[in-house]
Amino acid sequence: MTHSYSIKGSKILITGGTGSFGKAFVRTLLERYPDIKRLVVFSRDELKQFEMAQEFPETKYRNLRYFIGDVRDLDRLRRAMEDIDTVIHAAALKQVPAAEYNPFEAIKTNILGAQNVIEASLDSQVRRIVALSTDKAAAPINLYGATKLCSDKLFTAANNIKGQRDMRFSVVRYGNVMGSRGSVIPFFLDKKNTGSLPITDPEMTRFNISLQDGVDMVLWALENTKGGEIFVPKIPSYRITDVASAICPNCDTPIVGIRPGEKIHEEMITASDSFNTVDLGCYFAILPSAGQYSVETYCEECEGTPVQPGFVYNSGTNSDFLTVKQLSELISEHITQEDQK
């Protein structure tokens, strides 16, 4: 039997809760939903939890808990999910070069860890599970993208094994988060004083989303998912050369070549995905090819429209590009020293 779901009064666990997304997600929940019964930050780094607890102390936020644990540890996940009804899975090894060099470590966290989250959720009667994906999971050419594609498949297919449980698994896939650790904008800001911003390829483009827009999308997915979708936001692109101009217009920009496993353009919806993709207005939803909903049924229930066969959502052919001026304003608005930690 399915009951209505609301974030208000819920009990939420977020894996990878001390990361850039996790902190923004926790901050938003504490501000907007003070009646949340419990909010568990689950991560493996005790120092990051200690630092986060300075900003969000349990003495002030009585509903907040910090759990040390690794998504590779199924027993610890089960313990952490006791009496939890909502899970956000944000834990991942996401640095592309590190994953290329240490492939099985990425597999253990990003694939086996994803399955552990699913198993623990099934055992704990969790009702909503949203996993974070990446544009690199669409037609992946690096191991990080391949592991996240596997993770996406695990989460969308998990709806097939929920039985009579009132639960829905879904995925949120978006582009580069402006200012997240290890991304290009903080890297350029750090290099600005050297007078040189190394550029991998002058043709390179990327999707762009703010941390807050990413958080808002996850909250939207929690309350609107039917189960099994990969949600994709409609967001602008930027040219890497424009980012350099916005940060330091007078800096040198030596071309250093793309790194192993890197694309010139990113895509979030491939031509092969187009036959199962629905336009929902603010977002697209890629439906599982063997899911409970046909495209037609889903469109009727969610007031969506099918995309054209062969539709591709690519950062290089996107209709919306940020200008240098817009990038400058966004960087000033969204990026602080705190964000770069």
N, C-alpha and C positions, 0 to 999 in steps of 0.2 A: 504494500500500500504506500502510495506516495503522498507526503505531506508538504505543505508549502515551506519554503526555506527563506530565512532572512539572516543577514549578517548581524543584525541587532541581537544582543543577548547570546551570541554564539560562543563556542570555545574553539580557538584557532591555534594551530601549530604551523610554524614556518621553518622549513629546513633551510640551511644557509642563511639564517636570520641576521647574521652580523655583517653581511655584504652590503653593497651600495643599495640594491633593491630592498633587502630586508629592513634596513634602517628606515628607509623612506616609507615602506609599507607599515612598519610598527608606528612610526610617527603619525601617519595618516589615520590609522585605526584608533589610536589613543585620542586624537583630536576630534574625530567625527563620531566615534562610537564608544563613549565613555562607559556604556552599559555592557560592553563585552565581558563575559563572565571570566574567561581565561585566555591569555595570549602567551604561548610558549615559543621562545626563541631557541631553536635547536641548531647547534653548530659544534664544530670540533675544536675551535681555537679559544682557549681560556682567556688569553690576553684581550682578544677582540670583545669577548663577552664582558670582561671587566671594564673595558673602555666604554662599551655601550651602556653598561649599568650606571656609569657616571652621568650620562645624559638622561637615561630613563631608569631611575632607581626604583627598586621594588617597594621601598618605603613610601614613595609617592604614588606609584601605580600598583595598587594592591592586586590587580588582576594579571600582572606580568610575571613570568617565570623564565629563568635561563637554564637550559639543559645542555650539558656537555654530551656530545654524542656524534657518531659518524653514520651517514646513511648506509655505509657498508655493513653496519651492525644491526641485523634484523631484530634481535632481542631488545636492544636499547630503543629502537624505534617503537616497538610494541609497548614498552613501558611508558615512553613519552606520549603515546597516543591514547592512553587510557582516558576515557571520558572526553575525548576530543571529537568534535563534529565536522571540522573544516581543516583541510591541510593545503598549504601552499608549498609546492616543492621548488625551491630556488637554489638548492645546493648543487654545485657542479664544479668540475675542473674545466676551465673555459679558455685558458691561454693556448692559442693554436700551436706555437712552437714547442711548448712544454708537452702538449699531448702527442705531437709528432715524435718527440724524443723518448717519451715515457708512455707508449701506447696502452699497455695493459693497466696502468694506474688510472688512465682516463676511462677505460672500459669498466673497471671495478667501481668507480664512483658514479659515472654517468649512465651506465646500463644496469649493472647489478644493483647499484644503489637505487635506481628508479624502480626496479622490480621489488626491492625490499620495501620501499614506500608503499607500493601497491598492496603487497602481502599484508603489511601491518595495518593498512587502512581497511582491508577486507576483514581482518580479524578484530578490529576495534570499532566496527559499526560507524565509521566516518561517513558523512553524508555528501560532502562536496570536496573534490580533490582537483586542484588546478596546478598543472606543471608548467614551468617556464621553459620555452624553447628558444630558438635563435634562427635568424635568417640563414645561417650557415648549414642548417639541417635540410634546406631545400636543394636538391641536386648537389650533395656534398662532395667536395674534392679534398677535404682534410679530415683527419681522424676525429677531431672535436665535432665537426658537423655530422659525421657518420654516427658517432655515439649518441648525439642528440636526436638524430632521425630514429635510431633504435628506441630511444626513450619515448619519443612521440608515439611510435607504433605501440609500445607497451601500454601507455596510458590510454590511448583511444580504444585499444582492444580489451582493456580491463573491464569495460562495460559489458563484455560478453560473458564474464565469469562472476558477475555480482549476484547472480541468482535472484532471490526475492528481496535482497537488501535494497533499501531506499537510498541509493547512492549514485553519483554521477561523476565520472572522470572526464576531464577535458584539458586542453593545452592552449596556452597563449604564446604565439610566436611573433616576435617583433625585432626590429633592427637595432643598430648600435645605440646604446643609451648614452645620451650626452653627459659626459663627465664621469662615467663609471670607471672604476680602477682598471688601469692597463689600456684604456682606450686612447684614441689619437689626440683628443683635445687636451687632456691633462699632460700628455707627452709633449705636445707642442708648447704648452704653457711653461713646462719645465725647461725646455730648450730655448725659449725665447731670448734669454739673456746672453746666449752664446752667439746670437746673430745668424744662426743657421738652423733651418727646419728641414730635416731630411724627408724627402717625398719618395714613396715607393714607385708610383707611376702617375704621370700627370693626367692620365685619362680616368683615374680611379674615382668611383662614386660609392656612396654608402647611404642607406636609410638612416633617418635620425628620429629619435623619440626622447622626450624628457623622462626623467625618473618618475615624476608625478603622473604623467600620462600613462606610463607603464603600470603604476600602482592602480590608477583609476580603471584601466582596462581589466586588470585581474579582478577587481571588485565587481565590475560589470559582468564578467564571465561567471563569477560565483552565483549571481542571482538570475542569470539568463540562460545558462547552458542547458541543453537537452541531454547532453552526454555524448562524448565521442568526437566533438568538434576540435579542430585546430583553428583558433581565432587569430586573425591577422588584422592589424590596424591600418587605416589609410593615413600614411604619414609622408612628409616630404623627404627628398634626397638632398645630399650636398656633394659638391666636388671637393676633393681633397685639396686642390690648389686654392679654392675659395676659403677653406678653413685656415690655411696658412696665411692668406692675405688678411683675413679677419683678425688673426692673432698678432701678426707681425708683418705689416705690409712691406717693410724695408729689409726683411731678413733674406739671406740667400736660401735657395731651395734646391739643393743638390738632389739629383735623381739617384736613388740607391738600389732600385729594383725590387720587385715584389718578393715577399718572404715565402718560404715553402708552405704550400697549402693555402695560399691566399688568392682570392679572385679579384679581377679588375672591377666587376660590378657584383652586387649581391642580389639574390632574388628570394622572394618569400612564397610566391605561388608559381609553380612551373606549368608549362602547357599541359602536361599529363594530369596535373591537379585540377585543371579548369573544368573538367567534366563533372567534378563533385564539389564545385565551389559555388557558394551563394553570397550575393551582395546584401548585407544587412543595413546599409546606410553608412554608419561610422566605421564598421568593421566588415571584413570578409569572414566566412566560415568554410573551411575545407572539411567536408564530411567524409567519414570512413567509407571506403568502397563497399564494405560488407557490413554496414551498420544497420540499425533498426529503422532508419529513416531514408526514404528516397529523397532526391533533390526536390521533387514536386511536393511531397508531403511536408518537408521541412519548410519550404517557401510559404506554403499555406499557413502553417502554424506560427511562423516567425515573421511573416510579412516581408519576406526577402524575394530577391529575383536571381535566377541563375546567371552566371557570367557567360560571356560568349565562348564557345568551344575554341581552344587554342589561346585563351587569355593568359598573359604572363604578367606578373607583378615584379618588375626588375628595377633596381635603383638607377640604372643607366637610361631606361626608357620611361621612367616615371614622369607624369605630367606636372608634378609640383617640385620645383627646386628652390632651395633657400639661396637668397642673395648674400653677398659679402656683408652688407649692412644688417640683414636679418640674423646672420650668424654671429656678428659682433654683439648684437643686442641679446641674443639667446645665451651666449657665453657669459655675458655680464650678469644676466638674470639668474642663470641656473648653476653656474660653477663657482664654488667658493673653495677656500683652502680645506674646509671640513670635508667637502665632497671628494677631495683627492686623496684622502687618507686611506 
